[in-house]
Amino acid sequence: MKKINLIVLLFISSVSLFAQQNKTNSLAKNELKINMSNLIAFKFLDVGYEAILNEESSIGVNVLFNLDSNSDSNSLDEYRTFSITPYYRHFFSNKYASGFFVEVFTMLHSGEEENYYSNSAPYDSYVNEKYTDFAVGISAGSKFVSKRGFVAEIYLGIGRDLLNNNDTEVVGRGGISIGYRF
């Protein structure tokens, strides 16, 4: 819990420092965001940085850390412990780098999954095994930016694992993020 408080405090501090710069949204080229739905629903700290290339495209990266060390509490088939997700977004709106977007992404992710082994002995066993895999995918969503730089976005996507290092062939990407454009 102390880790979460410290990270959220650092994020808010950095956003408030950037807020002191009186730049308009049309000149702002950077965003810091945190995916609140992942934090609330799965105890994943998912922070992102996005650089705006022009009025209709941007590149960015999200880094996800699992804050829950208890693998039994996660109901997902995949127990992701870390991922790094670079992406490219193209916006379909008259607004400056906001509105409806489509993105392509790659994801390098690692985690643990529970595998069942049936032995000839009287005891079968479940073993937690670590994996690392690489996925490519596509997402769609919408971004909203206030006049003062507050950013809210919602997106959903799907990707395919290419290395087949775990039982899950498909990865999901999505959430509701809030942040600041500076």
Secondary structure in CASP SS format (residue, H / E / C, confidence):
PFRMAT SS
TARGET T0000
AUTHOR 0000-0000-0000
METHOD secondary structure of the structure
MODEL  1
M C 1.00
K H 1.00
K H 1.00
I H 1.00
N H 1.00
L H 1.00
I H 1.00
V H 1.00
L H 1.00
L H 1.00
F H 1.00
I H 1.00
S H 1.00
S H 1.00
V H 1.00
S H 1.00
L H 1.00
F H 1.00
A H 1.00
Q C 1.00
Q C 1.00
N C 1.00
K C 1.00
T C 1.00
N C 1.00
S C 1.00
L C 1.00
A C 1.00
K C 1.00
N E 1.00
E E 1.00
L E 1.00
K E 1.00
I E 1.00
N E 1.00
M H 1.00
S H 1.00
N H 1.00
L H 1.00
I H 1.00
A H 1.00
F H 1.00
K C 1.00
F E 1.00
L E 1.00
D E 1.00
V E 1.00
G E 1.00
Y E 1.00
E E 1.00
A E 1.00
I E 1.00
L E 1.00
N E 1.00
E C 1.00
E C 1.00
S E 1.00
S E 1.00
I E 1.00
G E 1.00
V E 1.00
N E 1.00
V E 1.00
L E 1.00
F E 1.00
N E 1.00
L C 1.00
D C 1.00
S C 1.00
N C 1.00
S H 1.00
D H 1.00
S H 1.00
N C 1.00
S C 1.00
L C 1.00
D C 1.00
E C 1.00
Y E 1.00
R E 1.00
T E 1.00
F E 1.00
S E 1.00
I E 1.00
T E 1.00
P E 1.00
Y E 1.00
Y E 1.00
R E 1.00
H E 1.00
F E 1.00
F C 1.00
S C 1.00
N C 1.00
K C 1.00
Y C 1.00
A C 1.00
S C 1.00
G E 1.00
F E 1.00
F E 1.00
V E 1.00
E E 1.00
V E 1.00
F E 1.00
T E 1.00
M E 1.00
L E 1.00
H E 1.00
S E 1.00
G E 1.00
E E 1.00
E E 1.00
E E 1.00
N E 1.00
Y E 1.00
Y E 1.00
S C 1.00
N C 1.00
S C 1.00
A C 1.00
P C 1.00
Y C 1.00
D C 1.00
S E 1.00
Y E 1.00
V E 1.00
N E 1.00
E E 1.00
K E 1.00
Y E 1.00
T E 1.00
D E 1.00
F E 1.00
A E 1.00
V E 1.00
G E 1.00
I E 1.00
S E 1.00
A E 1.00
G E 1.00
S E 1.00
K E 1.00
F E 1.00
V E 1.00
S C 1.00
K C 1.00
R C 1.00
G C 1.00
F E 1.00
V E 1.00
A E 1.00
E E 1.00
I E 1.00
Y E 1.00
L E 1.00
G E 1.00
I E 1.00
G E 1.00
R E 1.00
D E 1.00
L C 1.00
L C 1.00
N C 1.00
N C 1.00
N C 1.00
D C 1.00
T C 1.00
E C 1.00
V E 1.00
V E 1.00
G E 1.00
R E 1.00
G E 1.00
G E 1.00
I E 1.00
S E 1.00
I E 1.00
G E 1.00
Y E 1.00
R E 1.00
F C 1.00
END
